[in-house]
Amino acid sequence: MRLGTEILIAEDKFRQKIEDQFRLGYEAGQKALSEQLVEQRKQLIDIQTGLLRSIEAALPGVIAECEKSVVLLAIESARKVVESIPISAEMVESVVKCALTEVQDTAEYEVLLHPEDLALLQAVQSGLLPQQQDSRVRFGGDANVTRGGCIIKTNHGAITALREQMFEKLEAAVLA
């Protein structure tokens, strides 16, 4: 009986030893897993921080690019609206008057208009058109001048007041 009891005690100690080793292995595994999770969290936080810094660094450039695109879109929209407006004698007169403000103290000049625009001014007998006897100021038609614009030639150079040129100047200013 004693032998049977010793075997039972040895078996209990063996079972206890196995359970202790299992528990130690389980705890070691949990500790290793916990450490691995902590390390992965740190790596994830580092990645997240780097990503946020990258976004913060890129954001001003993206905003500037978007602003420029919105302005260019607005200019293109304005161009389409202006192009759809019918050319009238009042519009042509306004463009010529505006361009003439740059002709300071110039006694002789020639205003070139698109032939259809010149015909509009003649049809309404615009006050801008010179009297027949005035040879210092001349108005002429030129098919190279786009509708709604004018070119004023003086002895000192030329003043170009074309609608498409105004939009090109706006675009150049935005892109500068």
Secondary structure, 3 states (H helix, E strand, C coil): CHHHHHHHHHHHHHHHHHHHHHHHHHHHHHHHHHHHHHHHHHHHHHHHHHHHHHHHHHHHHHHHHHHHHHHHHHHHHHHHHHHHCCCCHHHHHHHHHHHHCCCCCCCCEEEEECHHHHHHHHHCCCCCCCCCCCCCEEEEECCCCCCCCEEEEECCEEEEECHHHHHHHHHHHHHC
